[in-house]
Amino acid sequence: MLPTLNLTGDVILAEHLSHRFGKIGLGDVVLVRSPRDPKRMVTKRILGLEGDRLTFSADPLVGDASVSVLVPKGHVWIQGDNLYASTDSRHFGPIPYSLIEGKALLRVWPPEYFGSLR
């Protein structure tokens, strides 16, 4: 999630209810159980909700062919803010809502970066 969040040292305040009531939206930073390793939690930004069609570069470093995806019902499309070094929905596809564990509200540490994640 660089540059929004650092890999180590950042502490965020998250809540664990709104995603259960469908109160997540585009641009929200969410805590997600990794689809590749269920023991691991990742933090990503929601870029697509069910029914959305997204088009992205298959390889952002090369800028070759584009890929279009329709986010299925009950799923979201997540991506990290570091386009070139993020393992996200571009690699494992849309993720089910059930993998979302929480919604990040704000960064509380370090103090010089205290504030919103949007």
Backbone as a ProteinNet text record, in pm:
[ID]
protein_1_A
[PRIMARY]
MLPTLNLTGDVILAEHLSHRFGKIGLGDVVLVRSPRDPKRMVTKRILGLEGDRLTFSADPLVGDASVSVLVPKGHVWIQGDNLYASTDSRHFGPIPYSLIEGKALLRVWPPEYFGSLR
[TERTIARY]
81	0	85.1	213.4	295	235	231	284.7	186.7	64.9	-34.6	4.1	44.6	86.7	226.2	308.5	440.5	430.3	525.6	524.3	539	618.8	636.9	621.8	568.7	562.5	432.4	354.5	227.4	123.4	48.3	-61.4	-188.8	-288.2	-414.5	-527.8	-628.9	-750.6	-850.9	-903.8	-999.1	-1124.2	-1234.4	-1359.3	-1403.7	-1480.7	-1513.3	-1663.1	-1740.4	-1884.9	-1939	-1892.4	-1956.1	-1955.4	-1850.7	-1847.9	-1955	-1996.7	-2101.6	-2240	-2252.4	-2379.9	-2374.5	-2270.9	-2259.3	-2221.8	-2159.8	-2124.9	-1979	-1935.9	-1802.9	-1820.7	-1727.1	-1742.3	-1609.2	-1618	-1498.8	-1402.7	-1276.5	-1174.5	-1147.6	-1234.9	-1212.8	-1092	-1013.9	-902.8	-956.5	-939.9	-995.9	-887.2	-912.7	-828.2	-891.2	-812.4	-863.7	-781.6	-849.9	-781.7	-728	-598.3	-535.2	-596.2	-636.6	-691.7	-585.2	-459.1	-349.5	-297.9	-306.5	-258.5	-353.9	-452.9	-557.3	-505	-379.2	-322	-274.4	-270.4	-215	-324.5	-307.2	-400.4	-329.9	-400.7	-345	-435.3	-378.1	-452.6	-452.2	-570.1	-583.3	-697.3	-702.8	-806.6	-910.6	-1038.4	-1145.6	-1155.5	-1140.4	-1150.2	-1269.6	-1338.7	-1455.6	-1552	-1680.6	-1786.2	-1858.9	-1943.1	-2013.8	-2087.2	-2073.2	-2136.2	-2048.9	-1939.3	-1848.5	-1762.6	-1733.2	-1639.8	-1512.4	-1399.7	-1270.5	-1179.5	-1099.5	-999.1	-864.8	-766.7	-634.4	-528.6	-406.6	-294.4	-249.7	-232.5	-189.7	-51.7	35.4	168.4	199.4	183.3	201.7	343.1	442.1	579.6	599.7	528.8	542	433.9	316.3	204.6	143.3	150.8	97.9	-54.4	-108.4	-252.1	-331.1	-450.8	-541.8	-630.7	-676	-765.6	-889.8	-1008.5	-1134.3	-1194.7	-1248.6	-1306	-1439	-1538.3	-1666.3	-1665.6	-1683.5	-1682.6	-1815.2	-1808.3	-1932.2	-2004.1	-2127.8	-2210.1	-2142.2	-2142.7	-2085.1	-1933.7	-1873.9	-1728.6	-1690.4	-1563.4	-1506.5	-1372	-1327.8	-1197.2	-1106.6	-994	-902.5	-767	-702.6	-568.1	-489.5	-359.8	-269.9	-239.2	-196.5	-164.9	-33.7	53.4	178.9	155.1	116.9	76.1	179.2	307.6	412.5	458	420.5	470.1	361.2	238.8	129	69.7	51.2	-20	-164	-253.5	-391.7	-485	-603	-702.2	-653.3	-554.4	-497.6	-431.1	-392	-326.5	-421	-514	-601.1	-748.4	-781.9	-920	-1001.4	-1130.4	-1219.1	-1223	-1238.1	-1243.6	-1384.7	-1427.8	-1561.3	-1566	-1683.8	-1702.8	-1660.7	-1677.9	-1649.1	-1502.7	-1412.2	-1270.8	-1237.9	-1331.6	-1308.3	-1328.1	-1225.4	-1227.1	-1255.4	-1228.7	-1249.4	-1223.3	-1255.2	-1236.1	-1144.9	-1036	-942.3	-1003.4	-992.6	-1048.7	-942.5	-832.6	-725.6	-596.4	-488.4	-356.2	-332.1	-296.9	-274.5	-126.3	-41	102.5	176.8	280.3	348.9	272	290.4	210.6	224.2	338.5	351.9	262.9	211.9	123.2	-20	-49.2	-180.7	-288.1	-384.5	-493.9	-561.6	-646.8	-731.6	-651.2	-708.4	-644.4	-696.9	-778	-830.9	-750.6
-120.3	0	126.3	112	232.2	316	440.2	530.3	561.8	510.6	543	485.8	359.5	294.2	236.3	244.8	184.2	36.3	-40.6	-184.5	-217.3	-138.9	-162	-29.3	-38.4	79.2	155	149.8	221.3	144.5	217.4	158.8	227.1	146.8	203.1	165	250	222	166.5	49.7	-15	-54.7	-59.8	-107.8	-232.4	-316	-447.5	-472.1	-364.7	-381.8	-338.6	-226.9	-170	-265.2	-343.8	-436	-544.3	-574	-675.1	-623	-490.7	-428.8	-364.5	-398	-344.2	-198.3	-148	-5.9	19.3	-44	-17.2	34.6	117.5	175.9	193.7	246	270.5	361.6	326.1	405.9	368.9	290	249.2	156	172.9	82.8	-24.1	-150	-260.7	-360.1	-429.8	-539	-665.8	-743.7	-861	-983.6	-1094.1	-1222.2	-1260.1	-1286.5	-1315.2	-1439.1	-1428.9	-1545.7	-1652.8	-1613.8	-1709.2	-1772.2	-1700.8	-1751	-1703.8	-1787.9	-1747.3	-1704.5	-1737.1	-1696.4	-1551.4	-1494.7	-1360.6	-1258.1	-1137.7	-1027.9	-924.8	-872.8	-769.9	-647.1	-532.9	-407.6	-355.9	-338	-294.5	-194.4	-128.3	-29.6	-92.1	-64.4	-115.8	-27.5	-89.2	-15.4	-57.8	-163.6	-207.3	-284.2	-258	-328.7	-420.8	-507.1	-601.6	-527.9	-582.8	-523.3	-423.5	-379.8	-285.2	-356.9	-286.7	-337.6	-255	-324.5	-258.3	-300.3	-207.4	-235	-191.7	-281.5	-250.5	-312.3	-262.7	-313.7	-446	-547.6	-678.4	-669.9	-585.4	-564.9	-416	-346.3	-200.2	-156.2	-242.5	-206.7	-199.4	-285.5	-289.8	-206.7	-201.7	-125.8	-194.2	-326.8	-402	-413.6	-521	-541.4	-513	-461.6	-436.1	-557.1	-570.3	-677.4	-613.6	-662.9	-614.5	-724	-682	-776.5	-721.1	-808.3	-773.1	-832	-747.7	-794.9	-866.9	-997.5	-1073.4	-1034.3	-1077	-1050.7	-1110.5	-1032.8	-1079.6	-1067.4	-994	-978.6	-830.8	-801.9	-669.2	-684.6	-577.1	-572.6	-487	-543.5	-470	-454	-341.7	-318	-239.5	-261.8	-184.5	-52.3	45.1	176.5	176.5	80	68.5	-22.5	37.6	-34.6	-136	-105	-188.6	-301.7	-299.5	-402	-454.9	-461.2	-506.1	-635.8	-732	-854.9	-833.7	-829.5	-792.7	-860.3	-803.9	-866.3	-882.1	-804.9	-823.9	-960.6	-1018.5	-1148.9	-1262.5	-1239	-1347.8	-1322.6	-1215.7	-1189.3	-1124.7	-1103.6	-1043.6	-1131.6	-1069.2	-1147.1	-1140.4	-1248	-1245.7	-1153.5	-1094.7	-1008.7	-1080	-1212.4	-1286.9	-1279.2	-1241.8	-1228.8	-1092.9	-999.1	-866.4	-876.5	-834.2	-843	-708.8	-599.5	-469.7	-356.6	-237	-115.8	-20.8	20.1	111.3	250.7	313.4	447.1	555	538.3	637	578.4	643.5	603.7	677.7	603.9	667	674.1	602.8	607.7	584.4	652.3	755.5	887	969.4	1091.7	1192.9	1199.1	1297.6	1265.3	1142.6	1103.3	1082.4	1124.8	1105.2	1162.5	1080.6	1132.7	1027.5	1074.1	990.7	911.1	798.8	714.5	739.6	839	870.2	975.5
0	0	0	-29.6	-46.2	-157.6	-153.4	-52.5	60.1	55.5	158	294.1	296	420.1	401.1	504.9	501.9	536.1	489.6	514.6	662.2	734.3	877.1	951.5	1070.5	1156	1156.2	1049.7	1049	1129.5	1209.3	1285.8	1238.7	1204.2	1156.8	1250.9	1253.9	1329	1228.9	1258.5	1167.9	1244.5	1173.3	1233.9	1157.9	1225.9	1171.6	1155.3	1135	1119.8	983.7	930.9	811.5	692.1	675	560.8	573	694.6	715.6	675.9	669.4	632.3	494.4	417	281.9	277.3	382.5	390.1	351.9	245.3	192	50.1	7.3	-125.1	-194.4	-314.3	-393.9	-318.5	-319	-253.7	-109.5	-47.9	90.8	99.9	206.2	234.7	329.2	290.2	367.4	407.7	517.8	562.7	508.3	437.1	365.7	401.8	426.2	442.7	306.1	297.2	168.5	103.1	-23.8	-92.4	-117.4	-114.7	-138.3	-9.8	101.9	230.2	339.6	375.7	471.1	608.6	642.1	770.1	766.6	647.3	628.2	600.5	655.8	632.5	544	443.8	356.7	362.1	329.3	327.1	184.1	126.1	-13.1	-25.3	-140.2	-168.5	-261.4	-236.3	-322.4	-446.8	-562.6	-688.7	-772.3	-730.9	-805.4	-716.9	-735.4	-663	-759.2	-705.9	-792.6	-905.1	-1024.8	-1141.6	-1215.6	-1154.5	-1219.8	-1324.5	-1432.9	-1533.3	-1522.7	-1506.3	-1492.2	-1606.5	-1652	-1754.1	-1699.2	-1708	-1655.5	-1744.9	-1733.2	-1809.7	-1750.4	-1834.1	-1786.8	-1722.2	-1773.5	-1717.2	-1719.3	-1605.4	-1604.1	-1639.9	-1621.9	-1656.3	-1806.5	-1879.2	-2024.6	-2091.8	-2029.4	-2085.5	-2205.7	-2208	-2321.6	-2315.2	-2361.3	-2376.8	-2249.5	-2268.8	-2158.1	-2134.6	-2010.7	-1971.2	-1912.1	-1951	-1894	-1807.3	-1693.3	-1598.4	-1549.3	-1536.7	-1475.3	-1335	-1233.5	-1095.3	-1068.6	-1033.7	-1012.5	-882.8	-874.1	-755.3	-631.9	-522.9	-397.6	-389.5	-484.6	-489.3	-499.1	-471.8	-491.5	-560.7	-621.4	-686.5	-598.4	-554.6	-467.5	-535.3	-509.1	-559.6	-456.2	-456.7	-372.4	-439.6	-363	-418.8	-497	-470.4	-543.5	-664.6	-774.1	-894.4	-942.2	-926.7	-982.5	-891.1	-764.7	-672.5	-579.9	-627.1	-542.6	-596.7	-506.8	-542.2	-498.8	-596.2	-568.5	-667.9	-688.8	-777.2	-920.7	-959.8	-1093.6	-1105.7	-990.5	-989.7	-953	-857.2	-813.9	-841.4	-911.6	-950.9	-840	-866.4	-766.4	-641.2	-525.5	-401.2	-342.8	-279	-217.3	-95.8	-72.7	44.4	172.8	178	300.5	342.5	252.5	288.7	349.7	342	401.1	552.2	626.9	773.1	840.1	770.2	831.3	734.4	778.5	699	776.8	713.5	779	785.8	901.5	920.7	911.7	986.1	981	1034.9	998.7	1046.7	1177.7	1283.6	1413.4	1450	1377.2	1402.5	1273.3	1242.2	1319.1	1317.3	1421.2	1437.7	1324.7	1257	1148.9	1029.1	1022.8	913.6	962.2	1081.8	1140.5	1047.4	1011.7	930.5	846.1	759.9	677	575.3	532.3	432.7	292.6	273.4	140.5	74
[MASK]
++++++++++++++++++++++++++++++++++++++++++++++++++++++++++++++++++++++++++++++++++++++++++++++++++++++++++++++++++++++

